[in-house]
Every structure is written in structure tokens, then in C-alpha cells.
Amino acid sequence: MRKDIWPQTHTDGQSGGLGWWLSFAVLAASFCLQHYVGFGNTLSRWNSEDFSYCYLVPPLFVYLVYINRRSLKVHELRPSLLGFVFLFFSGLLYLGGNLGSIETLTSVAIWVAVIGVVLLLVGIRMVKSLAFPFLILAFIVPLPPFLNNLFTFKLKLISSALSVKMMHIGGLSVFREGNIIDLGFTQLQVVDACSGLRYVYPLLLMGFVFGYLFHKKWWERVIMALATIPISVFANALRIAITGYLTINVSPQVAESFFHGFSGWLIFMISLMFLLIVSWLLKLSKSRLAGQGPAQEKETNPNADSLDLSNIRQSYLWIASALFLVFWGVNTALVSAQIKPLRKTFEEFPTVIGDWHGERSYVSEKILDSLWADDYVQIRFSNMRTGDMLLVFVPYYEYQKTRHTAHSPVSCLLGGGFAPRSRKIIQSNFPPPFGQVEIRQMVLEKDGELLLSNYWFQQRGRIIVSEYRNKWYLFWDSVIKRRTDGALVRLEMLLRPYQDVKASQAVMDSFTQELMKILPEYIPG
């Protein structure tokens, strides 16, 4: 063992060693105390099928550190003050993620804090040597839901198109519309689970690891990482094509039961095989430069410095523990001091607005659990004069934090199978006190039908369309106003065959004018 990192035994007994271990135990406890919300958010995402591979990342990180143990001996283990910079930045991410209700930031804060602690223990040169293992450790951070859903939608379309071409090559007569594949007597719908994204993430991780273990040149490692994306898409399209072939030539039951369950594992193994083939082809490349190899660090004497590094390191651990506790205390104080303003509940919300007459409806318990709202209203209105119909859906939050916040409906709409046709910001005139505001307009398509959607965040007297600005104001108002209450207002109108978007938007604008005369009583300004 290196003598300058482990606790020392002094003449007065084991006090030195016990003090070191006590400081380390307090650091671990304060680290867990600060980040327990982030741990919960992260593990919740890991439990989804898209990110279940994340459970393999920490053991893989430990293994990569272990295989580098010999090369690490050349570095002097000198604690670095830079670790405090990382810990402070991690604390800011922690506050921003909790107060701004951004789950991804709470996960990133954990990763940054781990790097900061290692810097305090072993120093900059050691962390540089472990740059790749720390890069792999970053895979513990799941993608934000809106990015995950966007990639899922794009990959569904690509996989559907490619699988249809494969089936055409195989002599099958099939047609595709969006993510629906028409087999003649039945249809295959490429749902989110079949997008191929569940192959991309773990295969990308394997691409990085294989590149690191089996290749020395940076460009070879880049190729290994980039190759994972087309391999994943091709393998997933092959899975869909085989499913279509079995449906037509064997039976739909075989395609949907045994093969559908077994094919996920089989296709991933095939993807790994293709990745190994890419690695083998790179090794056969004749473009290698002779004599190039990794630079060797000069051997250093770990005992060359006369400073008592063990005492310095122990002091750093106590300061780091205090820093964790300060950020935890600030977050706790801000959250506990939140004000919940008085308001009318949505039970009192009228079902008649001008010429529009509505009927209440309610979401399922499953949707309500994922919605996190404290109150909501969902009414389907009909205009008795024109025959137009639209849906009003407004979830309200007494306070907002991670896993209890309003979020953009884009993820929900794309997750429901709608394809975006257009998405833009439009101007709208709201009644006082709002006046001229910007709202988001989306036109979506599904099975040949168009859906017009308007939405905005109505938060503490503001009308906001950007989810990022909304997150910033959540953080700002939690500190300045001690309030994080707010709502998402969502209007949807299914267009009839003869209706165009411009005329339908005019109808929705007319309804919105009447709605906004009532809504502020239920969403405090």
C-alpha cells in the first residue's frame, strides 16, 4: 500500500488512524445526506427498461480502475485544492437541480462530487490517469426525458423505414406510414420499446470500453464509439423485419410471443458481434504508425515531499464534509420555507365558458402518479354553435421540485405516437394583467389526423413557453419569492378533414380569451 494515503499509527496509539477513518466516515455520511434526493431520482430512472444497463456502470468503473492499478503507482498521491472547486460546483448543480426541478442536474451533481472527493484524496495527476474510467462513470446519468423521447421517436421512424426495405429485399410486399407497417392482413406498430434506443445506450458504453481495452489510437476509439449507432439501428431494423416475416409466413402468435421476447437478447448479442468485427477490422488496418505507444510517466518518489500529506488530506475531508452539509442545509431551508398561496380548487372550475359547454373527465391512477400534480382539471368542451371540440388540461402544483413539477407535453405527445408536423412560438393577446404574450403551438399527426395543440407554463404571474426559462424562474423564485407553485396549461383540438390550421388556431384563440378571464383565480399570480 502507498504509505502517504492510508491512516498512520502514532505513538499515542491508534488515534491517527481512527481520526482518519472517522473523517472519511463523516464525509461519506454527509455526501449521502446531501445527495439522497439525487440518488433516489437516479435509481428511479435506472429502474426503467431504457436505463437498466446503468446498474453495470459502477462495477465497470471499479474494474477499469483496478486494471490501471500498476500504471497509477508512478503518480505521487498529493491532495489537490481543485477538489473543492468541483465540490462547490457540484453543490450548485445540486441546488439548481432540486430547486429548479431538473432531475438530470441532481445526477450530474453526484458524478462531479465523486471526482471532487477523489481530487481531495489523490490529486490531479491521478485523476488525469483515471480520465477514461470517470468518463465511463458518467453513464450513470440518464438522458433527460425530453431528449430520450425525441431520440426514441427519430429511431422509430429510421428503424421502420430500414426494416421495410429489408422485407422488400426478402420478397415481402409491405407498406409503411410513419411507424406503422402494413403487412396486408395485419399491421405492425413500431412502439417506443422497439425504437432501438435500448440497444444504443448499452452498446455505446461497450463501444467506449472495447475501444479503450483493445485499441490505443484515439481515432480507432472514436470509430468504435461511432460504429455503435448504425450497428444498433441496423440490428433493431433486422429484428422488426424478422418479426414481419414470421407474422406473414409462420403466425402472428409466434412473432408476438416467443420471438418478441427472445429477440431482444438475441439482437443485442448480434450487435456485440458486429462491434467486435469492427474492432477486428481496425486491428487489421495497415495505417498504424510504427513505434507509437502510450507515453510513460516518470517514476516519482512518493516520500520525496516532507509535508504530512495524511494530515492535510484528513483536514480536507473535514472541510469537504462541512461543504456537503452547508449545501444540504441551504436546500432544506429554502424548501421548508416555501409559501403555498391561497386559491380556488379546480372542483369549482366552470364547465360552461361562453358558447362552450364541457364535460369533465379524469385521468387514470397510473397517469396521475406520473403527473405529480396536486390538483388538475380536464374538460372536453364543445361549441354548440360551430360544432368545434377542444380539450382543456391544466395540472397545478402547490410547490415544485424534482419528480413533482410541470413538464413540457412534448414528451407525452410523442410518447403517445404523434409525429410533430410543426412546432413554433406564436403571439397571443391575453386579458389583463398579461396582455401580449408568447405561447407554443404544435401541430401533430397520427394515423392521418391532425392535432392542434397550444400550451404554456403559467407560473407565479408569468406566461412562459421555454422549459429552460421555466426551470430558471423556479430556482430564482424559490430563493427570492419563496414560491414554486404553478401550472401547465394545455389546449388540444382535433382538426376535422376540412379545417386548416390557421382557422382552427383562430377558434382556439377565441376560446383562450374567455378561458384566461377565469383561470387566474385557480392559478395564483
Secondary structure, 3 states (H helix, E strand, C coil): CCCCCCCCCECCECHHHHHHHHHHHHHHHHHHHHHHHHHHHHHHHHCCHHHHHHHHHHHHHHHHHHHCCCHHHHCCCCCCCHHHHHHHHHHHHHHHHHHCCCHHHHHHHHHHHHHHHHHHHHCHHHHHHCHHHHHHHHHHCCCCHHHHHHHHHHHHHHHHHHHHHHHHHCCCCCEEECCEEECCCCEEECCHHHCCHHHHHHHHHHHHHHHHHHCCCHHHHHHHHHHHHHHHHHHHHHHHHHHHHHHHHCCHHHHHHHHHHHHHHHHHHHHHHHHHHHHHHHHCCCCCCCCCCCCCCCCCCCCCCCCCHHHHHHHHHHHHHHHHHHHHHHHHHHHHCCCCCCCCCHHHCCCEECCEEEEECCCCHHHHHHHCCCEEEEEEEEECCCCCEEEEEEEEECCCECCECCCCCHHHHHHCCCEEEEEEEEEEEECCCCEEEEEEEEEEEECCEEEEEEEEEEECCEEECCHHHHHHHHHHHHHHCCCCCEEEEEEEEECCCCCCHHHHHHHHHHHHHHHCCCHHHCCCC
